[in-house]
Amino acid sequence: MNIIAWLVLGLIAGAIAKLIYPGHQGGGIFATIGLGILGALVGGFLGKLLLGSSGAAAAASGALSIGSIIFAILGALLLIFIWGLVTQKSA
């Protein structure tokens, strides 16, 4: 059941992050799910480290709640931003 929760959290967070972030990020459904899952880990870790939030801890463990989805989206947005910086072509 935990794997299904991770996939659902990843899909929700990744899709919302891609909708919020300006520009075109590309990637299909698997990239979106992966982005959301990694975003949950990053957002959960940073939220727990900086805020000590239970929503952040839930995101890091893959639990489905409003707090975990918010931290997963924030983490996914951060990853999209960093990916854009890393892959940015020099003019």
N, CA, C and O of each residue as an XYZ file, in Angstrom:
364
protein
N       0.816     -1.199      0.000
C       0.000      0.000      0.000
C       0.858      1.260      0.000
O       0.460      2.287     -0.550
N       2.039      1.182      0.619
C       2.903      2.349      0.694
C       3.380      2.777     -0.688
O       3.503      3.974     -0.947
N       3.652      1.829     -1.581
C       4.097      2.170     -2.931
C       2.997      2.892     -3.679
O       3.266      3.845     -4.410
N       1.775      2.458     -3.510
C       0.644      3.121     -4.166
C       0.496      4.545     -3.642
O       0.226      5.466     -4.414
N       0.670      4.730     -2.342
C       0.591      6.082     -1.765
C       1.678      6.974     -2.338
O       1.421      8.134     -2.659
N       2.902      6.440     -2.472
C       3.994      7.216     -3.067
C       3.665      7.616     -4.505
O       3.904      8.755     -4.906
N       3.115      6.678     -5.281
C       2.775      6.972     -6.680
C       1.685      8.031     -6.777
O       1.768      8.938     -7.605
N       0.669      7.916     -5.937
C      -0.421      8.901     -5.947
C       0.095     10.267     -5.511
O      -0.197     11.278     -6.150
N       0.867     10.301     -4.418
C       1.443     11.567     -3.948
C       2.346     12.170     -5.018
O       2.304     13.376     -5.260
N       3.160     11.338     -5.657
C       4.053     11.817     -6.702
C       3.304     12.382     -7.894
O       3.677     13.428     -8.425
N       2.257     11.702     -8.317
C       1.474     12.176     -9.455
C       0.790     13.498     -9.138
O       0.823     14.426     -9.946
N       0.176     13.587     -7.977
C      -0.522     14.821     -7.586
C       0.473     15.972     -7.463
O       0.271     17.036     -8.049
N       1.540     15.762     -6.704
C       2.509     16.843     -6.470
C       3.228     17.244     -7.751
O       3.398     18.434     -8.018
N       3.649     16.271     -8.539
C       4.357     16.577     -9.778
C       3.487     17.326    -10.773
O       3.942     18.275    -11.411
N       2.229     16.899    -10.908
C       1.324     17.558    -11.853
C       1.025     18.994    -11.418
O       1.031     19.906    -12.244
N       0.766     19.192    -10.143
C       0.468     20.549     -9.653
C       1.700     21.445     -9.771
O       1.581     22.613    -10.142
N       2.882     20.909     -9.457
C       4.108     21.699     -9.574
C       4.344     22.119    -11.024
O       4.744     23.253    -11.286
N       4.096     21.204    -11.967
C       4.273     21.543    -13.382
C       3.252     22.584    -13.836
O       3.548     23.410    -14.699
N       2.055     22.547    -13.258
C       1.046     23.553    -13.603
C       1.419     24.930    -13.054
O       1.196     25.947    -13.710
N       1.981     24.955    -11.862
C       2.323     26.218    -11.203
C       3.557     26.854    -11.828
O       3.584     28.065    -12.050
N       4.574     26.053    -12.113
C       5.866     26.587    -12.569
C       5.737     27.083    -14.005
O       5.220     26.367    -14.862
N       6.204     28.309    -14.276
C       6.094     28.848    -15.641
C       7.026     28.131    -16.610
O       8.086     27.641    -16.220
N       6.624     28.075    -17.861
C       7.440     27.451    -18.893
C       7.046     26.010    -19.115
O       6.125     25.493    -18.483
N       7.756     25.374    -20.020
C       7.478     23.982    -20.369
C       8.597     23.108    -19.825
O       9.763     23.310    -20.162
N       8.247     22.138    -18.985
C       9.250     21.274    -18.391
C       9.421     19.963    -19.158
O      10.449     19.300    -19.020
N       8.440     19.587    -19.956
C       8.533     18.343    -20.703
C       8.372     17.135    -19.798
O       8.069     17.258    -18.611
N       8.578     15.985    -20.375
C       8.458     14.740    -19.617
C       7.028     14.231    -19.616
O       6.078     15.008    -19.710
N       6.893     12.949    -19.512
C       5.581     12.315    -19.501
C       5.101     12.024    -18.096
O       5.531     12.651    -17.128
N       4.209     11.068    -18.007
C       3.594     10.721    -16.724
C       4.629     10.178    -15.739
O       4.560     10.468    -14.545
N       5.585      9.392    -16.234
C       6.592      8.821    -15.329
C       7.539      9.898    -14.802
O       7.953      9.854    -13.644
N       7.876     10.858    -15.649
C       8.715     11.976    -15.192
C       7.966     12.811    -14.165
O       8.557     13.274    -13.190
N       6.671     13.006    -14.376
C       5.854     13.770    -13.434
C       5.774     13.065    -12.089
O       5.918     13.699    -11.043
N       5.545     11.754    -12.109
C       5.479     10.987    -10.862
C       6.833     11.014    -10.153
O       6.904     11.213     -8.940
N       7.901     10.812    -10.918
C       9.245     10.847    -10.328
C       9.559     12.198     -9.717
O      10.122     12.283     -8.626
N       9.190     13.255    -10.430
C       9.393     14.608     -9.915
C       8.634     14.800     -8.604
O       9.172     15.351     -7.644
N       7.404     14.349     -8.569
C       6.597     14.494     -7.354
C       7.149     13.688     -6.189
O       7.164     14.168     -5.056
N       7.606     12.462     -6.459
C       8.162     11.628     -5.389
C       9.456     12.246     -4.854
O       9.645     12.345     -3.642
N      10.340     12.659     -5.757
C      11.571     13.320     -5.303
C      11.257     14.637     -4.601
O      11.910     15.001     -3.623
N      10.251     15.347     -5.112
C       9.819     16.587     -4.465
C       9.308     16.344     -3.057
O       9.550     17.146     -2.155
N       8.598     15.234     -2.869
C       8.116     14.891     -1.527
C       9.279     14.630     -0.587
O       9.261     15.055      0.568
N      10.287     13.933     -1.082
C      11.457     13.669     -0.247
C      12.196     14.958      0.105
O      12.541     15.191      1.263
N      12.434     15.796     -0.912
C      13.154     17.056     -0.690
C      12.333     17.999      0.183
O      12.839     18.542      1.165
N      11.064     18.192     -0.176
C      10.203     19.083      0.602
C      10.008     18.597      2.028
O      10.001     19.388      2.971
N       9.851     17.295      2.174
C       9.697     16.723      3.512
C      10.938     16.892      4.352
O      10.859     17.254      5.526
N      12.092     16.629      3.751
C      13.351     16.771      4.486
C      13.587     18.218      4.895
O      13.883     18.499      6.057
N      13.455     19.144      3.934
C      13.704     20.555      4.244
C      12.677     21.119      5.217
O      13.025     21.882      6.118
N      11.413     20.747      5.039
C      10.372     21.224      5.946
C      10.580     20.727      7.366
O      10.412     21.479      8.326
N      10.945     19.469      7.495
C      11.202     18.903      8.816
C      12.438     19.548      9.438
O      12.459     19.841     10.634
N      13.466     19.765      8.619
C      14.707     20.357      9.107
C      14.505     21.811      9.537
O      14.972     22.217     10.602
N      13.818     22.583      8.719
C      13.670     24.016      8.978
C      12.491     24.355      9.881
O      12.575     25.273     10.696
N      11.388     23.614      9.738
C      10.163     23.964     10.461
C       9.749     22.946     11.517
O       8.979     23.269     12.422
N      10.250     21.736     11.408
C       9.817     20.688     12.319
C       8.360     20.319     12.131
O       7.704     19.870     13.071
N       7.846     20.503     10.918
C       6.427     20.325     10.626
C       6.043     18.850     10.482
O       6.801     18.053      9.928
N       4.865     18.499     10.985
C       4.373     17.134     10.827
C       3.948     16.878      9.379
O       4.016     15.744      8.906
N       3.513     17.920      8.680
C       3.179     17.773      7.261
C       4.409     17.440      6.444
O       4.337     16.671      5.485
N       5.530     18.016      6.819
C       6.785     17.721      6.137
C       7.204     16.287      6.399
O       7.679     15.598      5.496
N       7.032     15.839      7.625
C       7.383     14.458      7.954
C       6.489     13.492      7.189
O       6.941     12.433      6.754
N       5.226     13.854      7.025
C       4.301     13.001      6.266
C       4.704     12.943      4.800
O       4.602     11.888      4.174
N       5.159     14.058      4.248
C       5.607     14.082      2.851
C       6.830     13.193      2.676
O       6.927     12.453      1.697
N       7.752     13.263      3.609
C       8.963     12.465      3.515
C       8.669     10.971      3.627
O       9.430     10.155      3.106
N       7.584     10.602      4.294
C       7.246      9.187      4.443
C       6.236      8.718      3.397
O       5.896      7.535      3.359
N       5.757      9.621      2.556
C       4.836      9.231      1.489
C       3.375      9.172      1.898
O       2.548      8.658      1.144
N       3.040      9.682      3.062
C       1.654      9.673      3.518
C       0.834     10.701      2.739
O       1.352     11.740      2.332
N      -0.439     10.404      2.540
C      -1.311     11.316      1.815
C      -2.099     12.179      2.789
O      -2.971     11.691      3.508
N      -1.779     13.467      2.802
C      -2.521     14.443      3.590
C      -2.317     15.790      2.911
O      -1.468     15.918      2.028
N      -3.083     16.786      3.312
C      -2.941     18.115      2.715
C      -1.536     18.660      2.963
O      -0.912     19.203      2.052
N      -1.040     18.519      4.182
C       0.305     19.004      4.508
C       1.379     18.309      3.688
O       2.307     18.957      3.204
N       1.261     16.991      3.528
C       2.277     16.268      2.762
C       2.241     16.668      1.291
O       3.289     16.768      0.652
N       1.046     16.898      0.747
C       0.931     17.315     -0.652
C       1.549     18.700     -0.835
O       2.248     18.937     -1.820
N       1.302     19.610      0.095
C       1.868     20.961      0.000
C       3.392     20.909      0.035
O       4.049     21.551     -0.784
N       3.963     20.155      0.971
C       5.423     20.062      1.045
C       5.995     19.346     -0.169
O       7.082     19.695     -0.629
N       5.294     18.360     -0.694
C       5.754     17.664     -1.896
C       5.741     18.607     -3.101
O       6.658     18.576     -3.922
N       4.715     19.437     -3.210
C       4.645     20.411     -4.313
C       5.784     21.419     -4.183
O       6.447     21.730     -5.173
N       6.017     21.930     -2.982
C       7.113     22.883     -2.779
C       8.465     22.252     -3.128
O       9.316     22.889     -3.749
N       8.649     21.007     -2.726
C       9.885     20.306     -3.073
C      10.015     20.098     -4.572
O      11.102     20.256     -5.127
N       8.921     19.745     -5.232
C       8.948     19.552     -6.682
C       9.233     20.867     -7.405
O       9.969     20.883     -8.391
N       8.660     21.965     -6.925
C       8.946     23.276     -7.520
C      10.428     23.615     -7.378
O      11.043     24.130     -8.313
N      10.990     23.333     -6.232
C      12.416     23.573     -6.014
C      13.251     22.735     -6.983
O      14.226     23.228     -7.552
N      12.868     21.468     -7.171
C      13.609     20.614     -8.091
C      13.494     21.093     -9.536
O      14.473     21.042    -10.280
N      12.315     21.557     -9.942
C      12.157     22.101    -11.298
C      13.060     23.319    -11.475
O      13.713     23.467    -12.508
N      13.097     24.184    -10.474
C      13.937     25.379    -10.529
C      15.410     25.002    -10.654
O      16.122     25.542    -11.501
N      15.865     24.082     -9.816
C      17.272     23.658     -9.848
C      17.590     22.982    -11.182
O      18.650     23.225    -11.760
N      16.688     22.142    -11.673
C      16.899     21.482    -12.958
C      17.034     22.516    -14.077
O      17.859     22.358    -14.977
N      16.229     23.564    -14.018
C      16.320     24.638    -15.004
C      17.662     25.347    -14.959
O      18.209     25.710    -16.000
N      18.197     25.548    -13.757
C      19.509     26.183    -13.625
C      20.619     25.285    -14.157
O      21.552     25.757    -14.806
N      20.512     23.994    -13.878
C      21.550     23.045    -14.292
C      21.567     22.865    -15.814
O      22.635     22.776    -16.420
N      20.401     22.812    -16.415
C      20.308     22.531    -17.844
C      20.224     23.792    -18.700
O      20.094     23.696    -19.920
N      20.296     24.962    -18.089
C      20.197     26.209    -18.829
C      21.365     26.347    -19.800
O      22.527     26.171    -19.435
N      21.032     26.662    -21.020
C      22.066     26.820    -22.041
C      22.650     28.222    -21.956
O      21.926     29.198    -21.761
N      23.951     28.310    -22.102
C      24.594     29.627    -22.059
C      24.338     30.360    -23.370
O      24.374     29.768    -24.449
N      24.079     31.647    -23.255
C      23.741     32.439    -24.444
C      24.966     32.993    -25.120
O      24.853     33.682    -26.134
